[in-house]
Amino acid sequence: MKRLITFLLLLTFLSADHISDIALSLGYQTKFTTALQKAKNENKLLMMVVVSNYCPWCRKFESTTLQNSNISKAIKKDFIPLLINKDSAVYPQGYKVPGVPSVFFINPTNETTLWRSFGYKTSSEFTKTLSTAKQRFAPSL
């Protein structure tokens, strides 16, 4: 039993570290308050990508869709991206997640969710998601 607990703690630690590594490699923020302030300063929507430690679809979304060069360029141009672990102590409480991965498009001025995308998306599906979020909501900032 002691070994199992140790193993699970180690796995949790390594998974959390993985999420930070992915965020760093993509150039995403990892703290909600920092990302929110940056979105306010740059007058852009906050795009909060929510993942969890034990989610294979999250890993696939991170490694395929978010790593796609066209998607990466579109995100950096039009949004302030935040990658956050829903299982962490720093997860913002006002955003309920039905499952992961989830992507919230947030108005930085009043912190309201303008739109949410749920589940794994291919690169072509997520390109449409980004385009819709930009067209519908970015002009309102």
C-alpha positions in Angstrom: 0.0 0.0 0.0 2.9 2.4 0.8 4.4 1.7 -2.6 1.1 2.4 -4.3 0.7 5.7 -2.6 4.3 6.7 -3.4 3.8 5.7 -7.0 0.5 7.8 -7.3 2.2 10.8 -5.7 5.1 10.6 -8.1 2.8 10.2 -11.0 0.8 13.3 -10.0 4.0 15.3 -9.6 5.3 14.2 -13.0 2.0 14.9 -14.7 1.8 18.4 -13.3 5.4 19.0 -14.4 4.4 17.8 -17.9 1.7 20.4 -18.1 4.1 23.2 -17.1 6.6 21.9 -19.7 4.0 21.9 -22.5 2.8 25.4 -21.5 6.4 26.6 -21.6 7.1 25.0 -25.0 4.0 26.5 -26.5 4.6 30.0 -24.9 1.4 29.8 -22.9 0.8 31.4 -19.5 0.3 29.1 -16.5 -1.2 31.5 -14.0 -4.7 32.8 -14.5 -4.1 36.2 -12.9 -1.0 36.8 -15.0 -2.8 35.8 -18.2 -5.8 37.9 -17.4 -3.7 41.0 -16.8 -1.8 40.4 -20.1 -5.1 40.0 -22.0 -6.4 43.3 -20.5 -3.1 45.0 -21.4 -3.1 43.7 -25.0 -6.9 44.0 -25.5 -7.2 40.3 -26.5 -9.5 37.5 -25.5 -8.1 35.1 -22.9 -8.1 31.5 -24.2 -7.9 29.2 -21.2 -7.1 25.6 -22.1 -8.1 23.3 -19.2 -6.5 19.8 -18.9 -6.0 17.3 -16.1 -3.3 14.9 -15.0 -4.8 11.7 -16.2 -6.4 12.7 -19.5 -5.1 10.9 -22.6 -7.2 13.2 -24.8 -5.6 16.2 -23.2 -2.1 14.9 -24.1 -3.3 14.3 -27.7 -4.8 17.8 -27.9 -1.5 19.3 -26.6 0.8 17.2 -28.8 -1.1 17.4 -32.0 -3.6 20.2 -32.2 -1.9 22.9 -30.1 1.5 22.1 -31.6 0.2 22.7 -35.1 2.2 25.6 -36.5 -0.8 27.3 -38.1 -2.9 27.0 -34.9 0.0 28.2 -32.8 0.4 31.3 -35.0 -3.3 32.1 -34.9 -3.4 31.8 -31.1 -0.4 34.0 -30.5 -1.8 36.6 -32.9 -5.3 36.9 -31.6 -5.5 35.5 -28.0 -3.6 35.3 -24.8 -3.3 31.5 -24.2 -3.3 29.9 -20.7 -2.8 26.2 -20.1 -4.0 25.2 -16.7 -4.5 21.9 -14.8 -8.0 21.6 -13.3 -6.6 19.4 -10.6 -4.2 22.1 -9.3 -4.7 24.4 -6.3 -4.4 27.4 -8.6 -7.4 26.6 -10.8 -9.8 29.6 -10.9 -13.0 28.6 -9.1 -15.5 30.5 -11.2 -15.0 28.2 -14.3 -16.9 24.9 -14.1 -15.5 22.2 -16.3 -17.8 19.4 -17.5 -14.7 17.4 -18.7 -11.3 17.8 -20.2 -9.9 19.1 -22.4 -12.0 22.3 -22.4 -11.2 25.6 -23.9 -12.7 28.8 -22.4 -12.7 32.1 -24.3 -12.9 34.8 -21.7 -13.6 38.5 -21.8 -10.7 39.9 -19.7 -12.6 43.0 -18.7 -15.4 41.3 -16.8 -14.0 37.7 -16.6 -17.1 36.2 -18.2 -17.0 33.1 -20.4 -18.0 34.1 -23.9 -17.7 30.7 -25.3 -16.5 27.2 -24.4 -15.3 24.3 -26.5 -15.3 20.9 -24.9 -13.4 17.7 -25.9 -10.6 16.8 -28.2 -10.5 18.8 -31.4 -8.4 18.0 -34.5 -6.4 20.8 -36.0 -9.1 21.6 -38.7 -11.9 21.6 -36.0 -9.9 23.8 -33.7 -9.0 26.2 -36.5 -12.8 26.7 -36.9 -13.2 27.2 -33.2 -10.5 29.9 -33.1 -12.0 31.6 -36.2 -15.5 31.7 -34.7 -14.2 32.9 -31.3 -12.3 35.7 -33.0 -15.1 36.8 -35.3 -17.9 36.6 -32.7 -16.2 38.0 -29.6 -12.9 39.8 -30.3 -14.6 42.9 -31.8 -16.5 43.4 -28.5 -13.4 44.1 -26.5 
